Amino acid sequence: MLGYSDAEQTLRLVLGKVTQSMCTDAGKESVKEFDRKMPMPNNITVKQASEGIDDFYKDWKNQSIPLLLAQNIVRLQIAGRPQAEIEEAIRRAREAASNK
């Protein structure tokens, strides 16, 4: 998980600093939408994310959800997103996992 997080931070740096200056308005909106849908809270620790993911998978209904989606749901929680948004993300993740 740590290696993935490092790679994602590099991607976000490139999207935020380098690429966005060259984007059209539509491209800039896409980057903003990515950040909104897949937050990277500044205050998150690896331990916090790991414990959150462990707690998420304790619910048997979540056990078939891919790690990337589970990680994003935990980030939504840590970022303090509204409960309705978190529940919708869980619903969509469960639906996607059941359609495999």
N, C-alpha and C positions, 0 to 999 in steps of 0.2 A: 504494500500500500504506500509506503514511503517513496519508493521509486516512481510510482504513478503520480503521486502528488508533486514531486519535483518536476516531472515532465509537464504536468498540467500548468504549473506556475510559469514555466518557460513559455508555453504556448500563450498563456494569458498576457504575458509581458510583450510578446511579439504582436499579438492582436491589439493590445491596448496602446502601445507606444509607436510601433513601426508601421504596421499594416493600416491602422485606422487613419493615419495621416494621408494615405494614398487612396482611401476608399471613397466611393460615391456616398451620397446621403443614405441610399438604400443599404449599402454595405455597412455603414456606421450603425444603422438601426439593427442590422443582423447581429453585430457584435454586442450591442446593448441587450438584445433579446437573449443571446447566449448567456450573458452574465446574469440576467434575471432568472432564466430557467435553471441555470446550473451555478449557483452562487459559490464563492470561495471566501467565506468569512475570514476577516483578518485575525480574529481572536481564536481560531480553531487550532487545537493541538492534535498530534497524531494519536495520542492516548485518548483524547476526547472522541475523536472520530472512530477509533477502534472500538471503544466501549459502546458508542452509539450504534454502530453496526451490529455488534454482538447482541445488544438489546433488541434491535430491529428483527434479527433472525430468530429470536426466542419465540416469536409468534409463528406458529406452524404455517399460517397462510402466506407468510413472507419467504419461506425457505426456498422457493423456486425462483425468486427474483434475482437477476444477475447483480453481482457486486457493484458495478458502476451505478445502477439505478438505486440500490440501497444506500450507497455512499452519498448520492445526490439528495436523497430524502433526509438523511441525517444532517446534511449541510443546511437544508431548508429549515430544519428544526433549530439548529444552532444559530442561524441567521435571524431567528425570531419571526419567520414568515407566519402569516395567518393560518390557523388550524385548518380552515377550509381548503387552502392551497395545498397543505401537506397531505390531507386526506385524499384530495384529488390526485396528487402525485402517486400515492400508495395505490389507489384504485387503478390508475393507468398502468403502473408497474405490474400489478397482479394480473391485469388483463393481458399485457404483453407476454408475461411469463406463461400464461395458460394457453397462448396461441402458438407455442413453439411446436 
